[in-house]
Structures are given as C-alpha cells and as structure tokens.
Amino acid sequence: MQVKTKFGLQNIVQRTIIESMLGKHKKYNFDSERKRMLRWDLKGRGINNPRVLSAIAQIPREEFVPNSHRSQAYTDGPLPIGMGQTISQPYIVALMTQELHVNQDCEVLEIGTGSGYQTAILSKLSKKVYTIEKVPDLSKSAQTILGKLGVNNVDFHVGDGSTGWPKSRLPESQCFDRIMITAAVPQIPEPILEQLADCGLIVAPVGYSGVQELIACEKREDKLFERVICDVRFVKLYGEYGFDQ
C-alpha cells in the first residue's frame, strides 16, 4: 500500500513537471509566433512605424480569440469571435493603425469594439480610447480582457456606433483627434464626421458590396480629403446610419 502511494506521488510529481513544461512551451510558441508575425506579416508587407510595431508586440493576440481558435491567433487572417463577428487579420489591424497616425496626445474614437484587440493596440498609442460596440456580450468580454491586461485608458459604450459617441459623454474638446471604424459602412456616417476634430483623421472600410475600399480621410475646415488605401472585406456596421439589419 505504501509502495503504491509512493509511486502515485511520483507519477503526480512527474505529470506536474510535464504539464508545467508543456505550458511554458505553449507560451514560448505564442511568443515565437508573435515575433514571426511582426517580421514577416507586418514588417515584410510595409508596416514600418516603430510605435505601431511596438504596440502590437506588447499585446497577446491569443487572449482575444476563442479557445477553439487560439492556436491560430497569429495566422495572417481573420478569425471568428462569435455572434457573426470577427477579429481582423493582423496585417489589416496594423495597416489601419499605421494609417491613423496616432500620437500620445490623441483622443481616439473606435466604432466597433469587437474582441477588443484593436482597442488594446490603440490604447498603447494614444491618450485615451473611446470605443462603441453594439453587442453587449462582446463589449463585456473586451472589457474583461483589457482589464486583465491592465489597460485603463479606455471608455466603453454599448450602442449604435453609426450615431457616434453619446454627446453627454464627449471629451472636453467635444470631438476626437482620430476615428477608426472597424466594420464596413456604405458611407462614413455624418454623426461620426461631425465628431472628428479639424485636421483630424479617420480610417474606415467603405462600400456596399462584399469587398470595400479602405479609405483614410483628413478633415480640414469642414472639408474631407479622401485617399483610398486598398480593398478589404469587413462585416457590416448595422445601425441608423449604417446598413439596415
């Protein structure tokens, strides 16, 4: 009986050591995959802003995807996050972030919190992020993950993102220096444009079909100067000034 107990204890100790090693190996793989992504999928395709690359390097993308897709966290493609929504492919996240030219003094409005991954990256680059999500469960999940990561410069709102940030909760300036829309819109909603500061920038996927144009716009004296970046494919933004449900 004592011999069996001794062997049982040995087996438990051995199993614990093996599981610990596997856990470390798994974490190491995520770190390696993140470095690979940065080198090949981002730098290798023209993402060269050092602040953007640094921010992405700090955010564990695996925390923002379901367990069923965790092993694919660093593949260069979108992944489902539930409720018909996706987390965008790393390259597109990096591209949109780079095109937004965020600095540490910027207050950023994000339309479409989703998983919270893009939110987390913007939080590393800006003074504060204001993010809107229509699906309560997605917003709640994002808040939990960002809280776990120690992100504390994000204000969340659940509601129709196409109508912009609630006027009663606007920042002191009453507008935003940068705006990112992370879902396709038929055109940039007027309420959102009204909340963009003069000389502010907005990046959004715009179009009616399955493929949209990713555009960057600068607002100067109430005029919008638009530039097409590339073709993209995003889920639709539903709402009063977005697509009909």
MARFI-620672 format. One line per field, with one value per residue (C-alpha): residue number from 1; residue in one letter; y, z, x. Coordinates in nm, 3 decimals. Layout:
num: [NUM|...]
residu: [a|...]
c2: [Y|...]
c3: [Z|...]
c1: [X|...]
// end
This chain:
num: [1|2|3|4|5|6|7|8|9|10|11|12|13|14|15|16|17|18|19|20|21|22|23|24|25|26|27|28|29|30|31|32|33|34|35|36|37|38|39|40|41|42|43|44|45|46|47|48|49|50|51|52|53|54|55|56|57|58|59|60|61|62|63|64|65|66|67|68|69|70|71|72|73|74|75|76|77|78|79|80|81|82|83|84|85|86|87|88|89|90|91|92|93|94|95|96|97|98|99|100|101|102|103|104|105|106|107|108|109|110|111|112|113|114|115|116|117|118|119|120|121|122|123|124|125|126|127|128|129|130|131|132|133|134|135|136|137|138|139|140|141|142|143|144|145|146|147|148|149|150|151|152|153|154|155|156|157|158|159|160|161|162|163|164|165|166|167|168|169|170|171|172|173|174|175|176|177|178|179|180|181|182|183|184|185|186|187|188|189|190|191|192|193|194|195|196|197|198|199|200|201|202|203|204|205|206|207|208|209|210|211|212|213|214|215|216|217|218|219|220|221|222|223|224|225|226|227|228|229|230|231|232|233|234|235|236|237|238|239|240|241|242|243|244|245]
residu: [m|q|v|k|t|k|f|g|l|q|n|i|v|q|r|t|i|i|e|s|m|l|g|k|h|k|k|y|n|f|d|s|e|r|k|r|m|l|r|w|d|l|k|g|r|g|i|n|n|p|r|v|l|s|a|i|a|q|i|p|r|e|e|f|v|p|n|s|h|r|s|q|a|y|t|d|g|p|l|p|i|g|m|g|q|t|i|s|q|p|y|i|v|a|l|m|t|q|e|l|h|v|n|q|d|c|e|v|l|e|i|g|t|g|s|g|y|q|t|a|i|l|s|k|l|s|k|k|v|y|t|i|e|k|v|p|d|l|s|k|s|a|q|t|i|l|g|k|l|g|v|n|n|v|d|f|h|v|g|d|g|s|t|g|w|p|k|s|r|l|p|e|s|q|c|f|d|r|i|m|i|t|a|a|v|p|q|i|p|e|p|i|l|e|q|l|a|d|c|g|l|i|v|a|p|v|g|y|s|g|v|q|e|l|i|a|c|e|k|r|e|d|k|l|f|e|r|v|i|c|d|v|r|f|v|k|l|y|g|e|y|g|f|d|q]
c2: [0.000|0.236|0.141|0.225|0.561|0.636|0.552|0.751|1.056|1.013|0.997|1.312|1.497|1.380|1.476|1.821|1.878|1.768|1.989|2.281|2.225|2.199|2.520|2.702|2.554|2.671|3.023|3.016|2.921|3.222|3.448|3.294|3.323|3.688|3.760|3.575|3.774|4.103|4.015|3.858|3.953|4.312|4.442|4.225|4.395|4.757|4.816|5.025|5.263|5.168|5.278|5.066|4.762|4.811|4.833|4.517|4.335|4.410|4.276|3.899|3.837|3.488|3.643|3.790|3.478|3.186|2.880|2.686|2.915|3.000|2.803|3.022|3.350|3.464|3.342|3.633|3.605|3.696|3.466|3.428|3.563|3.468|3.641|3.680|3.897|3.853|3.971|4.124|3.977|4.115|4.292|4.486|4.581|4.708|4.885|5.071|5.166|5.293|5.495|5.661|5.825|5.818|6.004|6.014|6.330|6.186|6.101|5.821|5.705|5.343|5.226|4.852|4.719|4.357|4.140|4.443|4.362|4.677|4.874|4.745|4.847|5.196|5.232|5.185|5.466|5.731|5.939|5.772|5.545|5.573|5.255|5.160|4.809|4.719|4.363|4.377|4.039|4.137|4.464|4.283|4.028|4.300|4.491|4.177|4.103|4.461|4.480|4.159|4.318|4.632|4.867|5.163|5.440|5.310|5.426|5.174|5.227|4.978|5.115|5.208|5.304|5.466|5.755|5.834|5.873|5.987|6.368|6.372|6.182|6.355|6.454|6.811|6.911|6.781|6.594|6.330|6.364|6.025|5.791|5.430|5.236|4.862|4.748|4.823|5.129|5.234|5.580|5.745|5.836|6.209|6.199|6.043|6.302|6.576|6.440|6.447|6.740|6.983|6.834|6.501|6.168|5.885|5.536|5.319|5.041|5.193|5.019|4.836|4.507|4.218|4.398|4.752|5.022|5.106|5.484|5.744|6.089|6.415|6.684|7.039|7.331|7.103|6.957|6.592|6.491|6.121|5.869|5.503|5.261|4.917|4.673|4.496|4.272|4.355|4.258|4.528|4.801|4.788|5.092|5.411|5.549|5.213|4.913|4.804|4.493]
c3: [0.000|0.089|-0.231|-0.442|-0.268|-0.330|-0.697|-0.712|-0.569|-0.814|-1.102|-0.983|-0.950|-1.294|-1.450|-1.287|-1.421|-1.771|-1.769|-1.648|-1.929|-2.184|-2.053|-2.086|-2.433|-2.536|-2.412|-2.590|-2.911|-2.884|-2.831|-3.131|-3.345|-3.246|-3.348|-3.675|-3.743|-3.677|-3.902|-4.199|-4.198|-4.085|-4.150|-4.459|-4.603|-4.533|-4.172|-4.060|-3.791|-3.484|-3.237|-3.411|-3.421|-3.055|-2.952|-3.143|-2.994|-2.644|-2.700|-2.669|-2.956|-2.826|-2.537|-2.778|-2.973|-2.861|-2.721|-3.030|-3.248|-3.000|-3.192|-3.498|-3.311|-3.519|-3.862|-4.101|-4.142|-3.968|-3.702|-3.573|-3.226|-3.212|-3.287|-3.653|-3.576|-3.645|-3.526|-3.827|-3.970|-3.808|-4.123|-4.164|-3.794|-3.830|-4.160|-4.026|-3.713|-3.910|-4.144|-3.846|-3.732|-3.363|-3.115|-2.735|-2.723|-2.935|-2.812|-3.037|-3.117|-3.225|-3.383|-3.325|-3.017|-3.124|-2.946|-2.804|-2.979|-3.192|-2.886|-2.687|-2.958|-2.987|-2.609|-2.623|-2.875|-2.756|-2.461|-2.443|-2.649|-2.662|-2.809|-2.907|-2.953|-3.040|-2.898|-2.515|-2.468|-2.696|-2.509|-2.176|-2.294|-2.427|-2.100|-1.907|-2.126|-2.128|-1.753|-1.718|-1.928|-1.713|-1.982|-1.804|-2.061|-2.245|-2.209|-2.328|-2.459|-2.577|-2.851|-3.218|-3.332|-3.652|-3.446|-3.289|-2.926|-2.685|-2.675|-2.297|-2.260|-2.518|-2.413|-2.302|-2.658|-2.776|-3.060|-3.143|-3.298|-3.465|-3.555|-3.667|-3.798|-3.779|-3.974|-4.328|-4.384|-4.705|-4.643|-4.342|-4.115|-4.080|-3.697|-3.683|-3.919|-3.701|-3.406|-3.594|-3.500|-3.757|-3.904|-3.762|-3.940|-3.993|-4.133|-4.244|-4.485|-4.716|-4.973|-5.038|-5.181|-5.020|-5.088|-4.962|-5.007|-4.702|-4.702|-4.497|-4.468|-4.328|-4.219|-4.295|-4.236|-4.270|-4.596|-4.624|-4.820|-4.904|-5.006|-5.099|-4.935|-5.059|-5.097|-4.781|-4.662|-4.333|-4.164|-4.195|-3.943|-3.875|-3.741|-3.811|-4.034|-4.132|-4.306|-4.244|-4.029]
c1: [0.000|0.283|0.467|0.160|0.128|0.494|0.460|0.137|0.312|0.598|0.353|0.176|0.507|0.619|0.287|0.302|0.653|0.549|0.239|0.448|0.697|0.418|0.265|0.596|0.644|0.298|0.367|0.701|0.525|0.294|0.595|0.769|0.457|0.417|0.776|0.724|0.408|0.586|0.877|0.703|0.333|0.380|0.733|0.756|0.447|0.533|0.431|0.727|0.600|0.808|0.539|0.276|0.506|0.596|0.231|0.141|0.440|0.307|-0.045|-0.105|-0.349|-0.421|-0.613|-0.868|-0.965|-1.184|-1.010|-1.117|-0.900|-0.625|-0.364|-0.437|-0.400|-0.102|-0.204|-0.248|-0.621|-0.947|-1.091|-1.448|-1.519|-1.886|-2.216|-2.128|-1.825|-1.454|-1.116|-0.941|-0.625|-0.308|-0.188|-0.513|-0.513|-0.157|-0.228|-0.532|-0.342|-0.044|-0.268|-0.438|-0.112|-0.200|0.020|0.024|-0.190|-0.472|-0.818|-0.941|-1.294|-1.326|-1.651|-1.679|-1.501|-1.535|-1.282|-1.100|-0.771|-0.766|-0.878|-0.583|-0.336|-0.486|-0.468|-0.090|-0.053|-0.297|-0.406|-0.746|-0.971|-1.349|-1.495|-1.851|-1.990|-2.348|-2.334|-2.334|-2.164|-1.875|-1.825|-1.833|-1.577|-1.347|-1.371|-1.276|-0.973|-0.845|-0.891|-0.687|-0.412|-0.410|-0.544|-0.703|-0.733|-1.041|-1.401|-1.663|-2.014|-2.277|-2.499|-2.537|-2.188|-2.317|-2.457|-2.120|-2.023|-2.301|-2.295|-2.336|-2.007|-1.789|-1.436|-1.372|-1.280|-1.622|-1.452|-1.192|-0.847|-0.868|-1.156|-1.138|-1.438|-1.378|-1.685|-1.797|-2.015|-2.198|-2.051|-1.894|-2.188|-2.247|-2.276|-1.928|-1.780|-1.926|-1.728|-1.397|-1.175|-1.039|-0.719|-0.834|-0.802|-1.048|-0.985|-1.276|-1.381|-1.642|-1.861|-2.186|-2.057|-1.874|-1.545|-1.494|-1.232|-1.026|-1.004|-0.819|-0.974|-0.846|-1.090|-0.982|-1.219|-1.523|-1.394|-1.298|-0.989|-1.009|-0.745|-0.802|-0.557|-0.662|-0.951|-1.070|-1.350|-1.526|-1.851|-2.116|-2.190|-2.562|-2.740|-2.930|-2.651|-2.505|-2.659|-3.017|-3.049]
// end
